[in-house]
Amino acid sequence: MFQLSEMEDQLVDDPSHLTHVVEEIMLADPSNWQKHYHGNDHELKLVVDKKLSPDPKELVLQGIYEYMSDYEYATFC
């Protein structure tokens, strides 16, 4: 969803800025997620930013895992 929002930001004249809206809401009322993370305001903002942006390394590892799962399934069936 956030990747689509980034595309929207680049392609649409008046984008919704979904990522920024979600970040503002999360920071305005952190009661739903703050108990899972600890730190000062700056550190918590970094947590929010990281959660809203996919980690490229994690995306690569996920792709490798999916590929290997498909290969294993095809090999042993």
The first five atom37 places (N, CA, C, CB, O) and aatype in JSON, in Angstrom:
{
  "aatype": [12, 13, 5, 10, 15, 6, 12, 6, 3, 5, 10, 19, 3, 3, 14, 15, 8, 10, 16, 8, 19, 19, 6, 6, 9, 12, 10, 0, 3, 14, 15, 2, 17, 5, 11, 8, 18, 8, 7, 2, 3, 8, 6, 10, 11, 10, 19, 19, 3, 11, 11, 10, 15, 14, 3, 14, 11, 6, 10, 19, 10, 5, 7, 9, 18, 6, 18, 12, 15, 3, 18, 6, 18, 0, 16, 13, 4],
  "atom_mask": [
    [1, 1, 1, 1, 1],
    [1, 1, 1, 1, 1],
    [1, 1, 1, 1, 1],
    [1, 1, 1, 1, 1],
    [1, 1, 1, 1, 1],
    [1, 1, 1, 1, 1],
    [1, 1, 1, 1, 1],
    [1, 1, 1, 1, 1],
    [1, 1, 1, 1, 1],
    [1, 1, 1, 1, 1],
    [1, 1, 1, 1, 1],
    [1, 1, 1, 1, 1],
    [1, 1, 1, 1, 1],
    [1, 1, 1, 1, 1],
    [1, 1, 1, 1, 1],
    [1, 1, 1, 1, 1],
    [1, 1, 1, 1, 1],
    [1, 1, 1, 1, 1],
    [1, 1, 1, 1, 1],
    [1, 1, 1, 1, 1],
    [1, 1, 1, 1, 1],
    [1, 1, 1, 1, 1],
    [1, 1, 1, 1, 1],
    [1, 1, 1, 1, 1],
    [1, 1, 1, 1, 1],
    [1, 1, 1, 1, 1],
    [1, 1, 1, 1, 1],
    [1, 1, 1, 1, 1],
    [1, 1, 1, 1, 1],
    [1, 1, 1, 1, 1],
    [1, 1, 1, 1, 1],
    [1, 1, 1, 1, 1],
    [1, 1, 1, 1, 1],
    [1, 1, 1, 1, 1],
    [1, 1, 1, 1, 1],
    [1, 1, 1, 1, 1],
    [1, 1, 1, 1, 1],
    [1, 1, 1, 1, 1],
    [1, 1, 1, 0, 1],
    [1, 1, 1, 1, 1],
    [1, 1, 1, 1, 1],
    [1, 1, 1, 1, 1],
    [1, 1, 1, 1, 1],
    [1, 1, 1, 1, 1],
    [1, 1, 1, 1, 1],
    [1, 1, 1, 1, 1],
    [1, 1, 1, 1, 1],
    [1, 1, 1, 1, 1],
    [1, 1, 1, 1, 1],
    [1, 1, 1, 1, 1],
    [1, 1, 1, 1, 1],
    [1, 1, 1, 1, 1],
    [1, 1, 1, 1, 1],
    [1, 1, 1, 1, 1],
    [1, 1, 1, 1, 1],
    [1, 1, 1, 1, 1],
    [1, 1, 1, 1, 1],
    [1, 1, 1, 1, 1],
    [1, 1, 1, 1, 1],
    [1, 1, 1, 1, 1],
    [1, 1, 1, 1, 1],
    [1, 1, 1, 1, 1],
    [1, 1, 1, 0, 1],
    [1, 1, 1, 1, 1],
    [1, 1, 1, 1, 1],
    [1, 1, 1, 1, 1],
    [1, 1, 1, 1, 1],
    [1, 1, 1, 1, 1],
    [1, 1, 1, 1, 1],
    [1, 1, 1, 1, 1],
    [1, 1, 1, 1, 1],
    [1, 1, 1, 1, 1],
    [1, 1, 1, 1, 1],
    [1, 1, 1, 1, 1],
    [1, 1, 1, 1, 1],
    [1, 1, 1, 1, 1],
    [1, 1, 1, 1, 1]
  ],
  "atom_positions": [
    [[0.81, -1.17, 0.0], [0.0, 0.0, 0.0], [0.87, 1.26, 0.0], [-0.93, -0.01, 1.19], [0.57, 2.23, -0.69]],
    [[1.97, 1.23, 0.79], [2.82, 2.4, 0.85], [3.62, 2.59, -0.43], [3.75, 2.31, 2.04], [3.93, 3.72, -0.8]],
    [[3.95, 1.51, -1.09], [4.64, 1.64, -2.37], [3.72, 2.25, -3.41], [5.16, 0.28, -2.85], [4.17, 3.06, -4.23]],
    [[2.45, 1.89, -3.38], [1.49, 2.52, -4.28], [1.34, 4.0, -3.96], [0.12, 1.81, -4.2], [1.18, 4.83, -4.85]],
    [[1.39, 4.33, -2.68], [1.31, 5.74, -2.28], [2.5, 6.52, -2.81], [1.25, 5.85, -0.75], [2.35, 7.67, -3.24]],
    [[3.69, 5.92, -2.78], [4.87, 6.59, -3.32], [4.72, 6.83, -4.82], [6.13, 5.77, -3.05], [5.11, 7.88, -5.32]],
    [[4.15, 5.85, -5.53], [3.9, 6.03, -6.97], [2.9, 7.17, -7.18], [3.37, 4.72, -7.6], [3.08, 8.01, -8.07]],
    [[1.86, 7.19, -6.36], [0.86, 8.24, -6.46], [1.5, 9.61, -6.25], [-0.26, 8.02, -5.43], [1.2, 10.56, -6.98]],
    [[2.4, 9.71, -5.25], [3.08, 10.98, -4.99], [3.83, 11.5, -6.21], [4.05, 10.82, -3.83], [3.92, 12.71, -6.43]],
    [[4.35, 10.59, -7.01], [5.13, 10.97, -8.18], [4.27, 11.22, -9.41], [6.16, 9.91, -8.48], [4.66, 12.0, -10.29]],
    [[3.11, 10.57, -9.49], [2.34, 10.62, -10.73], [1.12, 11.53, -10.7], [1.9, 9.25, -11.07], [0.66, 11.98, -11.75]],
    [[0.59, 11.8, -9.53], [-0.67, 12.54, -9.41], [-0.38, 13.98, -9.01], [-1.62, 11.86, -8.39], [0.5, 14.25, -8.19]],
    [[-1.15, 14.89, -9.59], [-0.95, 16.31, -9.28], [-1.3, 16.64, -7.83], [-1.79, 17.16, -10.21], [-0.64, 17.47, -7.21]],
    [[-2.33, 16.01, -7.3], [-2.76, 16.28, -5.92], [-2.83, 14.95, -5.16], [-4.16, 17.02, -5.9], [-3.92, 14.44, -4.91]],
    [[-1.67, 14.39, -4.78], [-1.66, 13.07, -4.13], [-2.18, 13.13, -2.69], [-0.24, 12.5, -4.14], [-2.25, 14.2, -2.08]],
    [[-2.54, 11.96, -2.17], [-3.1, 11.87, -0.82], [-2.02, 11.91, 0.26], [-3.89, 10.59, -0.68], [-2.34, 12.21, 1.42]],
    [[-0.77, 11.63, -0.08], [0.33, 11.59, 0.9], [0.01, 10.62, 2.04], [0.61, 13.01, 1.46], [0.19, 10.94, 3.21]],
    [[-0.46, 9.44, 1.67], [-0.9, 8.44, 2.64], [0.16, 8.14, 3.7], [-1.28, 7.17, 1.93], [-0.17, 8.07, 4.88]],
    [[1.41, 7.96, 3.3], [2.47, 7.63, 4.24], [2.61, 8.71, 5.3], [3.8, 7.43, 3.51], [2.76, 8.41, 6.49]],
    [[2.56, 9.95, 4.89], [2.7, 11.06, 5.83], [1.48, 11.15, 6.76], [2.89, 12.38, 5.08], [1.62, 11.46, 7.94]],
    [[0.3, 10.88, 6.22], [-0.92, 10.92, 7.03], [-0.87, 9.83, 8.1], [-2.17, 10.75, 6.13], [-1.17, 10.08, 9.26]],
    [[-0.49, 8.62, 7.7], [-0.39, 7.51, 8.66], [0.66, 7.83, 9.73], [-0.03, 6.18, 7.93], [0.44, 7.59, 10.91]],
    [[1.79, 8.38, 9.31], [2.84, 8.74, 10.26], [2.33, 9.77, 11.27], [4.07, 9.29, 9.51], [2.59, 9.65, 12.46]],
    [[1.62, 10.78, 10.79], [1.08, 11.8, 11.69], [0.1, 11.2, 12.69], [0.38, 12.91, 10.88], [0.13, 11.54, 13.87]],
    [[-0.75, 10.3, 12.22], [-1.73, 9.66, 13.1], [-1.02, 8.78, 14.13], [-2.73, 8.81, 12.29], [-1.38, 8.79, 15.31]],
    [[-0.02, 8.02, 13.68], [0.71, 7.16, 14.61], [1.43, 7.98, 15.67], [1.71, 6.3, 13.85], [1.43, 7.6, 16.84]],
    [[2.03, 9.08, 15.28], [2.76, 9.91, 16.24], [1.82, 10.7, 17.14], [3.69, 10.86, 15.5], [2.16, 11.0, 18.28]],
    [[0.63, 11.04, 16.63], [-0.34, 11.79, 17.44], [-0.94, 10.91, 18.53], [-1.45, 12.36, 16.55], [-1.25, 11.4, 19.62]],
    [[-1.12, 9.61, 18.25], [-1.7, 8.7, 19.23], [-0.92, 7.38, 19.21], [-3.22, 8.45, 18.94], [-1.36, 6.4, 18.6]],
    [[0.23, 7.35, 19.87], [1.08, 6.16, 19.84], [0.64, 5.05, 20.78], [2.48, 6.56, 20.16], [1.35, 4.05, 20.91]],
    [[-0.5, 5.19, 21.44], [-0.91, 4.21, 22.45], [-1.08, 2.8, 21.88], [-2.22, 4.65, 23.09], [-0.93, 1.82, 22.62]],
    [[-1.38, 2.67, 20.6], [-1.6, 1.34, 20.01], [-0.31, 0.62, 19.67], [-2.43, 1.47, 18.77], [-0.31, -0.6, 19.5]],
    [[0.79, 1.33, 19.56], [2.03, 0.68, 19.15], [3.22, 0.98, 20.04], [2.35, 1.07, 17.75], [4.21, 0.26, 19.99]],
    [[3.16, 2.03, 20.83], [4.33, 2.48, 21.6], [4.78, 1.46, 22.65], [4.02, 3.79, 22.27], [5.96, 1.41, 22.98]],
    [[3.86, 0.66, 23.18], [4.24, -0.32, 24.19], [5.18, -1.38, 23.64], [3.01, -0.97, 24.77], [5.85, -2.09, 24.41]],
    [[5.23, -1.5, 22.32], [6.11, -2.49, 21.68], [7.5, -1.94, 21.4], [5.49, -2.97, 20.39], [8.42, -2.7, 21.11]],
    [[7.67, -0.62, 21.49], [8.94, 0.03, 21.18], [9.31, 1.0, 22.3], [8.87, 0.78, 19.83], [8.43, 1.56, 22.96]],
    [[10.59, 1.19, 22.51], [11.04, 2.06, 23.59], [12.05, 3.06, 23.03], [11.66, 1.24, 24.75], [12.79, 2.76, 22.1]],
    [[12.07, 4.25, 23.6], [13.03, 5.25, 23.19], [12.45, 6.64, 23.31], [0.0, 0.0, 0.0], [11.29, 6.83, 23.67]],
    [[13.3, 7.62, 23.0], [12.83, 9.01, 23.04], [12.03, 9.33, 21.77], [14.03, 9.98, 23.18], [11.88, 8.47, 20.9]],
    [[11.53, 10.54, 21.67], [10.68, 10.91, 20.53], [11.39, 10.71, 19.2], [10.24, 12.36, 20.65], [10.78, 10.23, 18.24]],
    [[12.67, 11.06, 19.13], [13.42, 10.9, 17.89], [13.54, 9.42, 17.51], [14.82, 11.54, 18.03], [13.34, 9.06, 16.35]],
    [[13.86, 8.58, 18.48], [13.99, 7.14, 18.21], [12.66, 6.53, 17.79], [14.54, 6.41, 19.44], [12.62, 5.67, 16.91]],
    [[11.57, 6.96, 18.42], [10.25, 6.44, 18.04], [9.86, 6.89, 16.64], [9.2, 6.89, 19.05], [9.22, 6.13, 15.91]],
    [[10.23, 8.11, 16.26], [9.94, 8.57, 14.89], [10.7, 7.71, 13.88], [10.32, 10.06, 14.72], [10.17, 7.4, 12.82]],
    [[11.92, 7.34, 14.21], [12.69, 6.45, 13.33], [12.01, 5.1, 13.19], [14.12, 6.28, 13.85], [12.01, 4.5, 12.11]],
    [[11.42, 4.61, 14.28], [10.69, 3.34, 14.24], [9.51, 3.46, 13.29], [10.2, 2.92, 15.65], [9.28, 2.59, 12.45]],
    [[8.74, 4.55, 13.42], [7.59, 4.77, 12.55], [8.05, 4.85, 11.1], [6.83, 6.05, 12.95], [7.45, 4.21, 10.23]],
    [[9.09, 5.62, 10.84], [9.6, 5.75, 9.47], [10.02, 4.41, 8.91], [10.78, 6.72, 9.42], [9.72, 4.1, 7.75]],
    [[10.69, 3.6, 9.7], [11.15, 2.29, 9.23], [9.97, 1.37, 8.95], [12.09, 1.65, 10.26], [9.98, 0.65, 7.96]],
    [[8.95, 1.39, 9.81], [7.79, 0.53, 9.63], [7.0, 0.93, 8.39], [6.89, 0.57, 10.86], [6.35, 0.09, 7.77]],
    [[7.04, 2.19, 8.03], [6.29, 2.65, 6.87], [7.06, 2.47, 5.56], [5.92, 4.1, 7.04], [6.47, 2.55, 4.48]],
    [[8.35, 2.24, 5.65], [9.17, 2.06, 4.46], [9.74, 0.64, 4.46], [10.31, 3.12, 4.4], [10.41, 0.25, 5.42]],
    [[9.49, -0.12, 3.4], [10.02, -1.47, 3.38], [11.55, -1.46, 3.3], [9.44, -2.25, 2.2], [12.13, -0.64, 2.6]],
    [[12.17, -2.37, 4.02], [13.62, -2.52, 4.02], [14.02, -3.29, 2.75], [14.13, -3.26, 5.32], [13.57, -4.41, 2.56]],
    [[14.85, -2.7, 1.88], [15.23, -3.39, 0.64], [15.85, -4.77, 0.9], [16.22, -2.53, -0.13], [15.59, -5.71, 0.15]],
    [[16.64, -4.89, 1.94], [17.25, -6.19, 2.25], [16.17, -7.22, 2.59], [18.24, -6.05, 3.43], [16.25, -8.37, 2.15]],
    [[15.17, -6.81, 3.35], [14.08, -7.72, 3.69], [13.3, -8.13, 2.44], [13.14, -7.08, 4.72], [12.88, -9.28, 2.32]],
    [[13.09, -7.19, 1.52], [12.4, -7.53, 0.28], [13.17, -8.55, -0.54], [12.16, -6.27, -0.55], [12.57, -9.46, -1.11]],
    [[14.5, -8.41, -0.61], [15.33, -9.35, -1.34], [15.27, -10.72, -0.67], [16.8, -8.85, -1.41], [15.1, -11.74, -1.34]],
    [[15.42, -10.75, 0.66], [15.37, -12.02, 1.38], [14.01, -12.69, 1.22], [15.67, -11.81, 2.86], [13.94, -13.91, 1.08]],
    [[12.95, -11.92, 1.24], [11.62, -12.47, 1.03], [11.5, -13.08, -0.37], [10.54, -11.38, 1.23], [10.94, -14.17, -0.53]],
    [[12.03, -12.39, -1.37], [12.01, -12.91, -2.74], [12.8, -14.2, -2.86], [0.0, 0.0, 0.0], [12.36, -15.14, -3.53]],
    [[13.95, -14.26, -2.23], [14.77, -15.48, -2.26], [14.03, -16.63, -1.59], [16.13, -15.25, -1.56], [14.0, -17.74, -2.11]],
    [[13.43, -16.36, -0.44], [12.68, -17.39, 0.27], [11.53, -17.92, -0.59], [12.15, -16.84, 1.6], [11.33, -19.13, -0.67]],
    [[10.79, -17.02, -1.21], [9.68, -17.44, -2.07], [10.18, -18.27, -3.24], [8.89, -16.22, -2.57], [9.58, -19.28, -3.59]],
    [[11.28, -17.86, -3.86], [11.86, -18.6, -4.98], [12.27, -20.0, -4.54], [13.06, -17.85, -5.57], [11.99, -20.98, -5.22]],
    [[12.95, -20.07, -3.38], [13.41, -21.37, -2.9], [12.23, -22.27, -2.53], [14.34, -21.19, -1.69], [12.29, -23.48, -2.74]],
    [[11.18, -21.71, -1.98], [9.99, -22.49, -1.66], [9.36, -23.05, -2.92], [8.97, -21.63, -0.9], [8.94, -24.21, -2.94]],
    [[9.28, -22.24, -3.97], [8.74, -22.71, -5.25], [9.62, -23.81, -5.83], [8.62, -21.55, -6.25], [9.1, -24.8, -6.35]],
    [[10.94, -23.64, -5.75], [11.87, -24.63, -6.27], [11.74, -25.94, -5.5], [13.32, -24.1, -6.19], [11.71, -27.02, -6.1]],
    [[11.66, -25.85, -4.19], [11.53, -27.06, -3.37], [10.23, -27.79, -3.7], [11.57, -26.7, -1.87], [10.23, -29.02, -3.82]],
    [[9.14, -27.05, -3.86], [7.86, -27.65, -4.2], [7.93, -28.35, -5.55], [6.77, -26.59, -4.2], [7.44, -29.47, -5.7]],
    [[8.54, -27.68, -6.54], [8.64, -28.26, -7.89], [9.55, -29.47, -7.91], [9.15, -27.21, -8.88], [9.31, -30.41, -8.68]],
    [[10.58, -29.48, -7.1], [11.55, -30.58, -7.09], [10.99, -31.84, -6.44], [12.81, -30.15, -6.37], [11.28, -32.94, -6.89]],
    [[10.2, -31.68, -5.41], [9.76, -32.84, -4.65], [8.34, -33.28, -4.96], [9.87, -32.55, -3.19], [7.82, -34.19, -4.3]],
    [[7.71, -32.68, -5.93], [6.35, -33.1, -6.3], [6.36, -34.03, -7.47], [5.48, -31.9, -6.62], [5.3, -34.48, -7.92]]
  ]
}
